[in-house]
Amino acid sequence: MTAVGVTPLEHTILSGQFPLAKAPLILGNEGAGVVEQGGGTDFPAGSRVMFSGPYGVFEDGAYSEWLAVRKESLCLIPERVDDVSAAGIPVAYLTAQMALTKAGFRAGKTVLAPAIGGSVGSAVTQLARTAGAKHAISSTTNHAKAEQAKALGFDEVIDSSFEKLGDGVRRITGGYGADIVIDAIGGEVLAEALGALASGGSLTTLGYAAGRKATIDVTNLIWQRASSPVA
């Protein structure tokens, strides 16, 4: 092991909120390292790899010096990506891709993924934009983060210290709304994002950094004919 990613899952397990994970357990659901042996021709000894999977949840994970990882869990690290950056890639980007796929994303759709400073919000925004989204929208509650995101090329980030999330989405989309919402924040952000859906849109929620409870306006489900493909 050369680097380990840190995700909200570790906190969930440590706080006793994921009963399927049983102690004793070494945490760490994603990471990067160098293959020592057993990788075959696909991952010969010395290969730099990143991975995720059942590690740190159902079996010992990446917070170790050495770890036996299944070949199907491995991915080669591109030469221009360092190990520390690679260790934080698998969970966020796999989660983002799976959520977009299950939501029925295709080129031309408008996507909202709140929290550009979060791993999933950033990953969804990047993947959607690369795959041809009409709009790939994110948000932040921090003006400095909004400016930093803009400098990095994210030109559809709503600064919610200046405007509400729903207002920002309607401004960017000319009143249309978001076909797909991928929410990894929860709490009131989830409630606001639901109100930003376009008619017939879908919302996927998969995080709770802003809280596990949200008060929603049920008419946002009824009038928008909204759906939730996964939770």
Accessible surface in RSA format (square Angstrom, percent):
REM  Atomic radii and reference values for relative SASA: ProtOr
REM  Chains: A
REM  Algorithm: Lee & Richards
REM  Probe-radius: 1.40
REM  Slices: 20
REM RES _ NUM      All-atoms   Total-Side   Main-Chain    Non-polar    All polar
REM                ABS   REL    ABS   REL    ABS   REL    ABS   REL    ABS   REL
RES MET A   1    55.29  28.6  10.64   7.0  44.65 106.3   4.96   4.2  50.33  66.7
RES THR A   2    74.25  52.8  37.05  37.6  37.20  88.7  45.44  61.0  28.81  43.6
RES ALA A   3    14.02  12.9   4.54   7.0   9.49  21.6  13.34  18.8   0.69   1.8
RES VAL A   4    51.79  34.1  26.51  24.0  25.28  60.9  26.51  23.0  25.28  68.6
RES GLY A   5     5.73   7.1   0.00   N/A   5.73   7.1   5.69  15.6   0.04   0.1
RES VAL A   6   121.52  80.0  90.83  82.2  30.69  74.0  90.83  78.9  30.69  83.2
RES THR A   7    15.21  10.8   8.61   8.7   6.60  15.7  11.71  15.7   3.50   5.3
RES PRO A   8    98.43  71.7  89.64  81.7   8.79  31.9  97.24  80.3   1.19   7.4
RES LEU A   9    47.10  26.2  42.89  30.7   4.22  10.6  45.05  31.6   2.06   5.5
RES GLU A  10     8.64   5.0   8.64   6.5   0.00   0.0   8.13  15.7   0.50   0.4
RES HIS A  11   128.73  70.4 126.03  87.6   2.70   6.9  88.27  91.0  40.46  47.1
RES THR A  12     7.68   5.5   7.68   7.8   0.00   0.0   7.31   9.8   0.37   0.6
RES ILE A  13    24.19  13.8  13.72  10.2  10.47  25.2  13.72   9.9  10.47  28.4
RES LEU A  14   134.47  74.9 101.47  72.6  33.00  82.9 104.71  73.5  29.76  80.1
RES SER A  15    52.78  44.6  24.00  32.0  28.78  66.3  35.94  76.5  16.84  23.6
RES GLY A  16    57.21  70.6   0.00   N/A  57.21  70.6  33.53  92.0  23.69  53.1
RES GLN A  17    96.26  53.8  74.10  54.2  22.15  52.7   8.84  18.8  87.42  66.3
RES PHE A  18    58.80  29.4  54.86  34.0   3.95  10.3  54.99  33.3   3.81  10.9
RES PRO A  19    95.45  69.6  84.52  77.1  10.93  39.7  94.21  77.8   1.25   7.7
RES LEU A  20   119.28  66.4 108.31  77.5  10.97  27.6 108.90  76.5  10.38  27.9
RES ALA A  21    15.56  14.3   0.12   0.2  15.44  35.1   0.58   0.8  14.98  39.7
RES LYS A  22   146.00  71.2 134.22  82.4  11.78  28.0  94.07  84.7  51.93  55.3
RES ALA A  23    95.31  87.6  63.23  97.6  32.08  73.0  63.83  89.9  31.47  83.4
RES PRO A  24   133.88  97.6 113.66 103.6  20.22  73.5 118.53  97.9  15.36  95.4
RES LEU A  25    41.52  23.1  12.25   8.8  29.26  73.6  13.56   9.5  27.95  75.2
RES ILE A  26    72.84  41.4  68.82  51.3   4.02   9.7  72.84  52.4   0.00   0.0
RES LEU A  27    21.70  12.1  18.98  13.6   2.72   6.8  18.98  13.3   2.72   7.3
RES GLY A  28     0.00   0.0   0.00   N/A   0.00   0.0   0.00   0.0   0.00   0.0
RES ASN A  29    13.26   9.1  13.22  12.8   0.04   0.1   0.34   0.8  12.92  12.5
RES GLU A  30     6.16   3.5   6.16   4.7   0.00   0.0   0.03   0.1   6.13   5.0
RES GLY A  31     0.00   0.0   0.00   N/A   0.00   0.0   0.00   0.0   0.00   0.0
RES ALA A  32     0.00   0.0   0.00   0.0   0.00   0.0   0.00   0.0   0.00   0.0
RES GLY A  33     5.31   6.6   0.00   N/A   5.31   6.6   5.26  14.4   0.06   0.1
RES VAL A  34    76.14  50.1  54.45  49.3  21.69  52.3  54.95  47.7  21.19  57.5
RES VAL A  35    16.38  10.8   8.00   7.2   8.38  20.2  14.28  12.4   2.11   5.7
RES GLU A  36   113.43  65.1  98.91  74.8  14.51  34.6  25.69  49.7  87.73  71.6
RES GLN A  37   154.81  86.6 131.10  95.8  23.71  56.4  39.82  84.8 114.99  87.2
RES GLY A  38    69.90  86.2   0.00   N/A  69.90  86.2  41.14 112.9  28.76  64.4
RES GLY A  39     5.32   6.6   0.00   N/A   5.32   6.6   3.26   9.0   2.06   4.6
RES GLY A  40    46.45  57.3   0.00   N/A  46.45  57.3  36.17  99.3  10.27  23.0
RES THR A  41   135.74  96.5 108.61 110.1  27.13  64.7  88.71 119.2  47.03  71.1
RES ASP A  42    88.38  61.9  75.13  74.8  13.26  31.3  15.67  36.9  72.71  72.5
RES PHE A  43    23.52  11.8  23.52  14.6   0.00   0.0  23.52  14.3   0.00   0.0
RES PRO A  44    71.00  51.7  67.38  61.4   3.62  13.1  71.00  58.6   0.00   0.0
RES ALA A  45    76.48  70.3  46.11  71.2  30.37  69.1  46.41  65.4  30.07  79.6
RES GLY A  46    50.01  61.7   0.00   N/A  50.01  61.7  29.47  80.9  20.54  46.0
RES SER A  47    17.72  15.0   7.19   9.6  10.54  24.3  10.67  22.7   7.05   9.9
RES ARG A  48    73.44  30.8  67.50  34.4   5.94  14.1  46.71  63.8  26.73  16.2
RES VAL A  49     7.04   4.6   7.04   6.4   0.00   0.0   7.04   6.1   0.00   0.0
RES MET A  50    18.44   9.5  18.38  12.2   0.05   0.1  18.38  15.6   0.05   0.1
RES PHE A  51     5.75   2.9   3.46   2.1   2.29   6.0   5.75   3.5   0.00   0.0
RES SER A  52    18.22  15.4   9.73  13.0   8.49  19.6   3.70   7.9  14.53  20.4
RES GLY A  53    35.73  44.1   0.00   N/A  35.73  44.1  25.45  69.8  10.28  23.0
RES PRO A  54    42.56  31.0  37.26  34.0   5.30  19.3  41.94  34.6   0.62   3.9
RES TYR A  55     0.01   0.0   0.01   0.0   0.00   0.0   0.01   0.0   0.00   0.0
RES GLY A  56     0.44   0.5   0.00   N/A   0.44   0.5   0.00   0.0   0.44   1.0
RES VAL A  57     9.67   6.4   8.76   7.9   0.91   2.2   8.76   7.6   0.91   2.5
RES PHE A  58   124.80  62.4  90.16  55.8  34.64  90.1  94.94  57.6  29.86  85.5
RES GLU A  59    57.76  33.2  50.27  38.0   7.50  17.9  30.98  59.9  26.78  21.9
RES ASP A  60    67.25  47.1  61.23  60.9   6.03  14.2  16.02  37.7  51.24  51.1
RES GLY A  61     0.00   0.0   0.00   N/A   0.00   0.0   0.00   0.0   0.00   0.0
RES ALA A  62     0.04   0.0   0.00   0.0   0.04   0.1   0.00   0.0   0.04   0.1
RES TYR A  63    91.33  42.6  64.80  36.9  26.53  69.0  67.99  51.1  23.34  28.8
RES SER A  64    29.53  25.0   9.83  13.1  19.70  45.4  19.76  42.1   9.77  13.7
RES GLU A  65   138.72  79.6 120.70  91.3  18.02  42.9  49.87  96.5  88.84  72.5
RES TRP A  66   169.52  68.0 154.75  74.9  14.77  34.7 141.30  75.3  28.22  45.8
RES LEU A  67    45.69  25.4  13.77   9.9  31.92  80.2  18.99  13.3  26.69  71.8
RES ALA A  68    94.75  87.1  69.63 107.4  25.12  57.1  79.84 112.4  14.91  39.5
RES VAL A  69    35.52  23.4  10.42   9.4  25.10  60.5  11.80  10.3  23.72  64.3
RES ARG A  70   107.52  45.1  98.48  50.2   9.03  21.5  44.41  60.7  63.11  38.2
RES LYS A  71    89.95  43.9  82.75  50.8   7.19  17.1  50.48  45.4  39.47  42.0
RES GLU A  72   144.40  82.9 104.24  78.9  40.16  95.6  67.82 131.2  76.58  62.5
RES SER A  73    23.11  19.5   6.77   9.0  16.34  37.6   8.00  17.0  15.11  21.2
RES LEU A  74    26.13  14.6  10.27   7.3  15.86  39.9  10.33   7.3  15.80  42.5
RES CYS A  75    65.21  49.3  61.23  68.3   3.98   9.3  24.27  61.5  40.93  44.1
RES LEU A  76    92.91  51.7  84.89  60.7   8.02  20.2  84.89  59.6   8.02  21.6
RES ILE A  77    12.27   7.0   0.00   0.0  12.27  29.6   0.28   0.2  11.99  32.5
RES PRO A  78    67.74  49.4  54.74  49.9  13.00  47.2  67.44  55.7   0.30   1.9
RES GLU A  79   175.28 100.6 146.54 110.9  28.74  68.4  61.18 118.3 114.10  93.2
RES ARG A  80   229.47  96.3 189.20  96.4  40.27  95.9  75.91 103.7 153.56  93.1
RES VAL A  81    32.51  21.4  28.78  26.1   3.73   9.0  32.22  28.0   0.29   0.8
RES ASP A  82    81.99  57.4  74.00  73.7   7.98  18.9  45.89 108.0  36.09  36.0
RES ASP A  83    27.92  19.6  24.65  24.5   3.27   7.7  13.56  31.9  14.36  14.3
RES VAL A  84   117.22  77.1 109.06  98.7   8.16  19.7 109.08  94.8   8.14  22.1
RES SER A  85    59.19  50.0  44.36  59.2  14.83  34.2  28.92  61.6  30.28  42.4
RES ALA A  86     0.00   0.0   0.00   0.0   0.00   0.0   0.00   0.0   0.00   0.0
RES ALA A  87     1.67   1.5   1.67   2.6   0.00   0.0   1.67   2.4   0.00   0.0
RES GLY A  88    34.34  42.3   0.00   N/A  34.34  42.3  22.22  61.0  12.11  27.1
RES ILE A  89    47.37  27.0  47.32  35.3   0.04   0.1  47.37  34.1   0.00   0.0
RES PRO A  90     9.89   7.2   6.06   5.5   3.83  13.9   9.89   8.2   0.00   0.0
RES VAL A  91    35.04  23.1  31.79  28.8   3.26   7.8  35.03  30.4   0.01   0.0
RES ALA A  92     5.01   4.6   4.22   6.5   0.80   1.8   4.58   6.4   0.44   1.2
RES TYR A  93    69.54  32.5  67.65  38.5   1.89   4.9  48.28  36.3  21.25  26.2
RES LEU A  94   104.04  57.9 103.41  74.0   0.63   1.6 103.87  72.9   0.17   0.4
RES THR A  95    38.57  27.4  34.64  35.1   3.93   9.4  20.75  27.9  17.82  26.9
RES ALA A  96     0.00   0.0   0.00   0.0   0.00   0.0   0.00   0.0   0.00   0.0
RES GLN A  97    86.29  48.3  86.29  63.1   0.00   0.0  39.81  84.7  46.48  35.3
RES MET A  98   108.85  56.4 105.32  69.7   3.53   8.4  86.36  73.4  22.49  29.8
RES ALA A  99     4.26   3.9   1.28   2.0   2.98   6.8   3.59   5.1   0.66   1.8
RES LEU A 100     3.78   2.1   3.78   2.7   0.00   0.0   3.78   2.7   0.00   0.0
RES THR A 101    90.00  64.0  72.47  73.5  17.53  41.8  67.96  91.3  22.04  33.3
RES LYS A 102   118.92  58.0  93.67  57.5  25.25  60.1  58.63  52.8  60.29  64.2
RES ALA A 103    16.70  15.4   0.14   0.2  16.56  37.7   2.26   3.2  14.44  38.3
RES GLY A 104    41.43  51.1   0.00   N/A  41.43  51.1  34.97  96.0   6.45  14.4
RES PHE A 105    38.09  19.1  15.60   9.7  22.49  58.5  15.60   9.5  22.49  64.4
RES ARG A 106   154.22  64.8 148.62  75.8   5.59  13.3  60.38  82.5  93.83  56.9
RES ALA A 107    70.59  64.9  47.77  73.7  22.82  51.9  48.13  67.8  22.46  59.5
RES GLY A 108    45.62  56.3   0.00   N/A  45.62  56.3  30.81  84.6  14.81  33.2
RES LYS A 109    50.01  24.4  49.57  30.4   0.44   1.1  11.45  10.3  38.56  41.1
RES THR A 110     2.28   1.6   2.28   2.3   0.00   0.0   0.00   0.0   2.28   3.4
RES VAL A 111     0.95   0.6   0.94   0.8   0.01   0.0   0.94   0.8   0.01   0.0
RES LEU A 112     0.00   0.0   0.00   0.0   0.00   0.0   0.00   0.0   0.00   0.0
RES ALA A 113     0.42   0.4   0.41   0.6   0.01   0.0   0.41   0.6   0.01   0.0
RES PRO A 114     1.48   1.1   0.72   0.7   0.76   2.8   0.72   0.6   0.76   4.7
RES ALA A 115    22.30  20.5  17.57  27.1   4.73  10.8  22.11  31.1   0.19   0.5
RES ILE A 116    14.75   8.4   7.30   5.4   7.45  18.0   7.30   5.3   7.45  20.2
RES GLY A 117    56.86  70.1   0.00   N/A  56.86  70.1  21.39  58.7  35.48  79.5
RES GLY A 118    26.94  33.2   0.00   N/A  26.94  33.2  24.68  67.7   2.27   5.1
RES SER A 119    71.31  60.3  50.97  68.0  20.34  46.9  39.82  84.8  31.49  44.1
RES VAL A 120    19.80  13.0  17.89  16.2   1.91   4.6  17.89  15.5   1.91   5.2
RES GLY A 121     2.44   3.0   0.00   N/A   2.44   3.0   1.16   3.2   1.29   2.9
RES SER A 122    23.04  19.5  23.04  30.8   0.00   0.0  11.14  23.7  11.91  16.7
RES ALA A 123     0.15   0.1   0.04   0.1   0.11   0.3   0.04   0.1   0.11   0.3
RES VAL A 124     0.00   0.0   0.00   0.0   0.00   0.0   0.00   0.0   0.00   0.0
RES THR A 125     3.93   2.8   2.98   3.0   0.95   2.3   3.93   5.3   0.00   0.0
RES GLN A 126    56.97  31.9  55.78  40.8   1.19   2.8  13.93  29.7  43.04  32.6
RES LEU A 127    45.73  25.5  43.41  31.1   2.32   5.8  43.51  30.6   2.22   6.0
RES ALA A 128     0.00   0.0   0.00   0.0   0.00   0.0   0.00   0.0   0.00   0.0
RES ARG A 129   105.69  44.4  93.32  47.6  12.37  29.5  48.47  66.2  57.22  34.7
RES THR A 130   121.70  86.6  87.98  89.2  33.72  80.4  72.03  96.8  49.67  75.1
RES ALA A 131    55.72  51.2  32.87  50.7  22.85  52.0  45.13  63.6  10.59  28.0
RES GLY A 132    36.02  44.4   0.00   N/A  36.02  44.4  27.96  76.7   8.06  18.0
RES ALA A 133    17.78  16.3   0.00   0.0  17.78  40.4   0.00   0.0  17.78  47.1
RES LYS A 134   147.82  72.1 120.14  73.7  27.68  65.9  70.74  63.7  77.08  82.1
RES HIS A 135    33.03  18.1  31.80  22.1   1.24   3.2  25.90  26.7   7.13   8.3
RES ALA A 136     8.78   8.1   1.75   2.7   7.03  16.0   1.87   2.6   6.91  18.3
RES ILE A 137     0.90   0.5   0.00   0.0   0.90   2.2   0.00   0.0   0.90   2.4
RES SER A 138     0.05   0.0   0.00   0.0   0.05   0.1   0.00   0.0   0.05   0.1
RES SER A 139     9.73   8.2   9.73  13.0   0.00   0.0   1.48   3.1   8.25  11.6
RES THR A 140    10.30   7.3   4.11   4.2   6.19  14.7   7.07   9.5   3.23   4.9
RES THR A 141   110.39  78.5  93.56  94.8  16.84  40.1  63.10  84.8  47.29  71.5
RES ASN A 142    66.21  45.7  62.51  60.4   3.70   8.9  10.14  24.4  56.07  54.2
RES HIS A 143    88.79  48.5  83.86  58.3   4.93  12.6  63.72  65.7  25.07  29.2
RES ALA A 144    71.31  65.6  58.76  90.7  12.55  28.5  64.34  90.6   6.97  18.5
RES LYS A 145   100.12  48.8  97.84  60.0   2.29   5.4  51.28  46.2  48.84  52.0
RES ALA A 146    11.50  10.6   7.84  12.1   3.66   8.3   7.97  11.2   3.54   9.4
RES GLU A 147    90.42  51.9  85.46  64.7   4.96  11.8  32.91  63.7  57.51  47.0
RES GLN A 148   113.97  63.7 107.38  78.5   6.59  15.7  32.81  69.8  81.16  61.6
RES ALA A 149     5.29   4.9   2.69   4.2   2.59   5.9   4.90   6.9   0.39   1.0
RES LYS A 150   143.46  70.0 132.35  81.2  11.11  26.5  75.02  67.5  68.45  72.9
RES ALA A 151    90.63  83.3  47.45  73.2  43.18  98.2  59.70  84.1  30.93  81.9
RES LEU A 152   125.60  70.0  97.01  69.4  28.59  71.9 102.08  71.7  23.53  63.3
RES GLY A 153    37.53  46.3   0.00   N/A  37.53  46.3  31.25  85.7   6.28  14.1
RES PHE A 154    23.36  11.7  20.54  12.7   2.83   7.4  21.93  13.3   1.43   4.1
RES ASP A 155   116.02  81.3  85.94  85.5  30.08  71.1  34.38  80.9  81.64  81.4
RES GLU A 156    38.32  22.0  34.55  26.1   3.76   9.0  14.68  28.4  23.64  19.3
RES VAL A 157    25.97  17.1   4.26   3.9  21.71  52.3   4.26   3.7  21.71  58.9
RES ILE A 158     0.20   0.1   0.00   0.0   0.20   0.5   0.20   0.1   0.00   0.0
RES ASP A 159    18.72  13.1  16.19  16.1   2.53   6.0  15.17  35.7   3.55   3.5
RES SER A 160    40.33  34.1  17.54  23.4  22.79  52.5  14.99  31.9  25.34  35.5
RES SER A 161    67.39  56.9  26.72  35.7  40.67  93.7  36.72  78.2  30.67  43.0
RES PHE A 162   150.74  75.4 112.68  69.8  38.06  99.0 119.10  72.2  31.63  90.5
RES GLU A 163    48.06  27.6  37.81  28.6  10.25  24.4  29.86  57.8  18.20  14.9
RES LYS A 164   152.42  74.4 146.41  89.8   6.01  14.3  93.88  84.5  58.53  62.3
RES LEU A 165     6.25   3.5   6.25   4.5   0.00   0.0   6.25   4.4   0.00   0.0
RES GLY A 166     8.83  10.9   0.00   N/A   8.83  10.9   5.99  16.5   2.84   6.4
RES ASP A 167    68.17  47.8  62.59  62.3   5.58  13.2  18.10  42.6  50.07  49.9
RES GLY A 168     0.00   0.0   0.00   N/A   0.00   0.0   0.00   0.0   0.00   0.0
RES VAL A 169     0.00   0.0   0.00   0.0   0.00   0.0   0.00   0.0   0.00   0.0
RES ARG A 170   100.30  42.1  97.37  49.6   2.93   7.0  44.40  60.7  55.90  33.9
RES ARG A 171   145.23  61.0 116.55  59.4  28.68  68.3  77.23 105.5  68.00  41.2
RES ILE A 172    32.74  18.6  12.32   9.2  20.41  49.2  18.48  13.3  14.25  38.7
RES THR A 173    17.81  12.7   1.56   1.6  16.25  38.7   4.31   5.8  13.51  20.4
RES GLY A 174    74.21  91.5   0.00   N/A  74.21  91.5  39.47 108.3  34.74  77.8
RES GLY A 175    49.40  60.9   0.00   N/A  49.40  60.9  24.03  65.9  25.37  56.8
RES TYR A 176   124.90  58.3 105.96  60.3  18.94  49.3  89.59  67.3  35.32  43.5
RES GLY A 177     2.59   3.2   0.00   N/A   2.59   3.2   2.59   7.1   0.00   0.0
RES ALA A 178     0.00   0.0   0.00   0.0   0.00   0.0   0.00   0.0   0.00   0.0
RES ASP A 179    17.40  12.2  14.98  14.9   2.42   5.7   2.34   5.5  15.07  15.0
RES ILE A 180     3.52   2.0   3.52   2.6   0.00   0.0   3.52   2.5   0.00   0.0
RES VAL A 181     0.00   0.0   0.00   0.0   0.00   0.0   0.00   0.0   0.00   0.0
RES ILE A 182     1.19   0.7   0.00   0.0   1.19   2.9   0.00   0.0   1.19   3.2
RES ASP A 183     0.00   0.0   0.00   0.0   0.00   0.0   0.00   0.0   0.00   0.0
RES ALA A 184    19.33  17.8  11.27  17.4   8.06  18.3  11.27  15.9   8.06  21.4
RES ILE A 185    29.56  16.8  29.56  22.0   0.00   0.0  29.56  21.3   0.00   0.0
RES GLY A 186     3.28   4.0   0.00   N/A   3.28   4.0   3.28   9.0   0.00   0.0
RES GLY A 187     3.64   4.5   0.00   N/A   3.64   4.5   2.34   6.4   1.29   2.9
RES GLU A 188   101.66  58.4  98.83  74.8   2.83   6.7  60.87 117.7  40.79  33.3
RES VAL A 189    37.64  24.8  37.35  33.8   0.29   0.7  37.60  32.7   0.04   0.1
RES LEU A 190    32.05  17.8  32.05  22.9   0.00   0.0  32.05  22.5   0.00   0.0
RES ALA A 191    15.31  14.1   9.28  14.3   6.03  13.7   9.56  13.5   5.75  15.2
RES GLU A 192    81.13  46.6  70.77  53.5  10.36  24.7  35.88  69.4  45.25  36.9
RES ALA A 193     0.00   0.0   0.00   0.0   0.00   0.0   0.00   0.0   0.00   0.0
RES LEU A 194     7.60   4.2   7.60   5.4   0.00   0.0   7.60   5.3   0.00   0.0
RES GLY A 195    19.14  23.6   0.00   N/A  19.14  23.6  12.08  33.2   7.06  15.8
RES ALA A 196     1.33   1.2   0.00   0.0   1.33   3.0   1.02   1.4   0.30   0.8
RES LEU A 197     7.18   4.0   0.00   0.0   7.18  18.1   0.00   0.0   7.18  19.3
RES ALA A 198     2.27   2.1   0.69   1.1   1.58   3.6   2.27   3.2   0.00   0.0
RES SER A 199    71.80  60.7  48.21  64.3  23.58  54.3  40.01  85.2  31.79  44.5
RES GLY A 200    40.80  50.3   0.00   N/A  40.80  50.3  12.16  33.4  28.65  64.2
RES GLY A 201     3.61   4.4   0.00   N/A   3.61   4.4   3.61   9.9   0.00   0.0
RES SER A 202    11.62   9.8  11.30  15.1   0.31   0.7  10.43  22.2   1.19   1.7
RES LEU A 203    13.25   7.4  13.25   9.5   0.00   0.0  13.25   9.3   0.00   0.0
RES THR A 204     0.28   0.2   0.28   0.3   0.00   0.0   0.08   0.1   0.20   0.3
RES THR A 205    36.44  25.9  34.59  35.1   1.84   4.4  29.26  39.3   7.17  10.8
RES LEU A 206    60.28  33.6  26.41  18.9  33.87  85.1  36.69  25.8  23.59  63.5
RES GLY A 207    17.82  22.0   0.00   N/A  17.82  22.0   9.69  26.6   8.13  18.2
RES TYR A 208    86.04  40.2  76.79  43.7   9.25  24.1  65.74  49.4  20.30  25.0
RES ALA A 209    88.26  81.2  42.25  65.2  46.01 104.7  54.80  77.2  33.46  88.6
RES ALA A 210    54.32  49.9  19.49  30.1  34.83  79.2  31.95  45.0  22.37  59.3
RES GLY A 211    29.16  36.0   0.00   N/A  29.16  36.0  27.11  74.4   2.05   4.6
RES ARG A 212   138.83  58.3 100.79  51.4  38.04  90.6  60.96  83.3  77.88  47.2
RES LYS A 213   185.82  90.7 169.18 103.8  16.65  39.6 116.13 104.5  69.70  74.2
RES ALA A 214    37.30  34.3   4.24   6.5  33.07  75.2   6.82   9.6  30.49  80.8
RES THR A 215   113.15  80.5 101.02 102.4  12.13  28.9  69.86  93.8  43.28  65.4
RES ILE A 216    65.68  37.4  47.73  35.6  17.95  43.3  48.94  35.2  16.74  45.4
RES ASP A 217    79.06  55.4  67.12  66.8  11.93  28.2  29.08  68.4  49.97  49.8
RES VAL A 218    87.64  57.7  86.37  78.2   1.27   3.1  86.37  75.0   1.27   3.4
RES THR A 219    46.69  33.2  46.64  47.3   0.05   0.1  36.54  49.1  10.15  15.3
RES ASN A 220    29.62  20.4  29.43  28.4   0.19   0.5   0.19   0.5  29.43  28.4
RES LEU A 221    73.75  41.1  68.44  49.0   5.31  13.4  68.58  48.2   5.17  13.9
RES ILE A 222    98.55  56.1  83.93  62.5  14.62  35.2  90.51  65.2   8.03  21.8
RES TRP A 223   183.39  73.6 161.74  78.3  21.65  50.8 149.94  79.9  33.45  54.3
RES GLN A 224    32.18  18.0  31.60  23.1   0.58   1.4   9.96  21.2  22.22  16.9
RES ARG A 225   164.90  69.2 145.41  74.1  19.50  46.4  70.18  95.9  94.73  57.4
RES ALA A 226    24.25  22.3   0.75   1.2  23.51  53.5   0.75   1.1  23.51  62.3
RES SER A 227    64.90  54.8  54.39  72.6  10.51  24.2  49.20 104.8  15.70  22.0
RES SER A 228    72.99  61.7  41.95  56.0  31.04  71.5  35.41  75.4  37.58  52.6
RES PRO A 229    54.73  39.9  16.33  14.9  38.40 139.6  28.83  23.8  25.90 161.0
RES VAL A 230    39.13  25.7  30.41  27.5   8.72  21.0  39.13  34.0   0.00   0.0
RES ALA A 231   114.13 104.9  56.53  87.2  57.60 131.0  69.58  98.0  44.56 118.0
END  Absolute sums over single chains surface
CHAIN  1 A    12224.6       9123.5       3101.1       7436.8       4787.8
END  Absolute sums over all chains
TOTAL         12224.6       9123.5       3101.1       7436.8       4787.8
